[in-house]
Amino acid sequence: MKTNESRIEKINEVDLNNGNFTAYWMQSAQRFNYNHAFNYAVSRANYLNQPLLIFFLVDKNYPEAKYGQFEFMFAGLKELKQQAEKLNLNFHIFEYNSLDLISDILRDASILVSEKVYLKNLRRWKNNAAELLEIPFYTVETNLICPVEEVSDKEEYAAYTIRKKINKIKDQYLNDLAILELKNKREIKLTKEINNKIIKNLDNYLKNIEFEDKRSFKKFFAGGYKAAEKKLNDFIENKLQDYDEKRNLPHLDYQSDLSPYLHFGQISPLQAALAAINSPEDEAGFIEELLVRRELSYNFIYYNENYDKGLKEILPDWAYTTLKEHASDQRNFQYSYQEFDNYNTHDKYWNAAQKELKLTGKMHNYMRMYWGKKILEWVDDPEEAYRIALKLNNEYALDGRDANSYAGVSWCFGKHDRAWKERKIFGKVRYMNSNGLERKFDMDKYLEKVKNLN
Ligand SMILES: Cc1cc2nc3c(=O)[nH]c(=O)nc-3n(C[C@H](O)[C@H](O)[C@H](O)COP(=O)(O)OP(=O)(O)OC[C@H]3O[C@@H](n4cnc5c(N)ncnc54)[C@H](O)[C@@H]3O)c2cc1C
């Protein structure tokens, strides 16, 4: 069986040296549970009979990150710190300023383990570190159920093309994963200079970062593994049975709400999938989203390095051509970024969706599709509409800046979809309108739900 071996990759050419600890750079899997990378680091430390240094680097200039997203992430990190203390693990959080910091932290290390990452900026960060380091650097794939290269060696066209590939291999990867016990728990002494770069108090640190907007989403989404597990358990016990029927109803909350936690790696998709599979309910609809659709997004950003560049680079020819052909069609309504941002359009449903996003950090899935389609309809240049949708999504969504953000927004412009009947502005790209919302859903209840948010 291939399973976990195929998750591991050595990303530099350096041989093992005789350092005195093993290191794990925690980055996009901010958890100990169901974390193949952490487990691999522990197994290497045990093999070498070394203690383990776990470190996390906070980059306060991380692209598009806002107060609410830091607050959510820090809640998870604080919980991890406590968990590490209980497990007697060396776990430190540093303020990142340059690659030299990584070299300094690892001066006496023998080997470095981290997670495989997919977004360009994260890949660049890892590759630059790999070039600089003089110890072996391994990455382990733990944020996808099936390793991206095992599923396919190319960018897939749509869900139907990737689904059969995933289905062929998924059973090999749906394995339970317990936390491994670290044998050598010796404290790792850091130099005074390195010690000074540790962030001792995340709350104080957050207070001292300047943000234009200090919007908090804490009331709606508490960050961290415990909160994620609570959401998962609640979903499995109370919602999974009705997921297929009710997940698209905007006035109800029959989704798992796991996307912010999955984005920060505070919970593993493997744990969520196994919980659904091991429950008495039919899990197929949920697995379709969590495994097929989510991993299609990762396939997209992994194999298309222009995933954030613009429509020409990401859309299939038919979609790009049809949008171009209809780019000069008359728009009945046009709005600027600010008007969208301030939910100031003529459409009460669109405004409610944008308000929901800004207040809670998440928009209902069905409204997300409608929201994106309308931005395409109300901006006179599809490229500009794409940029506006992506910026609003990434600016406010707790699950933004994710593979799913790029795939979700570009889906509104025809990515991973098929051609439909040709019409104004959209050409052959799938269209949505408010009559459809009213026909299918109780939209007054959705408006009421959003009105009561504060
Ligand atoms: C315009 C637009 C923008 C989007 N932006 C994001 C984003 O920034 N981040 C994000 O995670 N998702 C995004 N999506 C996809 C989807 O809307 C969300 O993943 C989903 O609403 C998250 O809520 P949930 O966790 O309660 O979903 P659930 O229905 O409970 O699904 C469980 C998990 O499956 C995955 N999933 C569900 N629907 C999709 C989908 N359509 N495509 C890919 N994976 C899916 C997610 O990881 C989700 O957490 C976007 C979709 C659109 C149309």
The ligand as an ORCA input file, in Angstrom:
! r2SCAN-3c Opt
* xyz 0 1
  C     -17.629     32.934     -5.396
  C     -17.187     31.804     -4.496
  C     -16.142     32.002     -3.627
  C     -15.716     30.975     -2.773
  N     -14.678     31.216     -1.925
  C     -14.262     30.245     -1.075
  C     -13.207     30.500     -0.172
  O     -12.641     31.598     -0.144
  N     -12.832     29.493      0.664
  C     -13.466     28.287      0.675
  O     -13.084     27.405      1.459
  N     -14.451     28.022     -0.200
  C     -14.893     28.964     -1.061
  N     -15.912     28.698     -1.929
  C     -16.469     27.336     -1.984
  C     -17.660     27.076     -1.027
  O     -18.595     28.090     -1.143
  C     -17.208     26.971      0.434
  O     -16.172     26.028      0.538
  C     -18.320     26.545      1.390
  O     -19.391     27.401      1.328
  C     -17.762     26.509      2.794
  O     -18.741     26.317      3.751
  P     -18.821     24.993      4.615
  O     -17.502     24.639      5.175
  O     -19.938     25.184      5.592
  O     -19.205     23.969      3.472
  P     -19.765     22.481      3.497
  O     -20.909     22.427      2.548
  O     -19.985     22.009      4.873
  O     -18.583     21.646      2.804
  C     -17.516     21.056      3.524
  C     -16.216     21.453      2.872
  O     -16.195     21.028      1.518
  C     -15.503     21.981      0.715
  N     -16.420     22.593     -0.253
  C     -17.752     22.842     -0.137
  N     -18.241     23.396     -1.253
  C     -17.185     23.522     -2.109
  C     -17.039     24.035     -3.423
  N     -18.065     24.508     -4.115
  N     -15.803     24.008     -3.975
  C     -14.736     23.520     -3.310
  N     -14.823     23.011     -2.050
  C     -16.032     23.018     -1.469
  C     -15.001     23.077      1.659
  O     -13.701     22.780      2.045
  C     -15.984     22.960      2.814
  O     -15.468     23.464      4.029
  C     -16.347     29.714     -2.801
  C     -17.404     29.512     -3.708
  C     -17.816     30.532     -4.545
  C     -18.943     30.290     -5.501
*
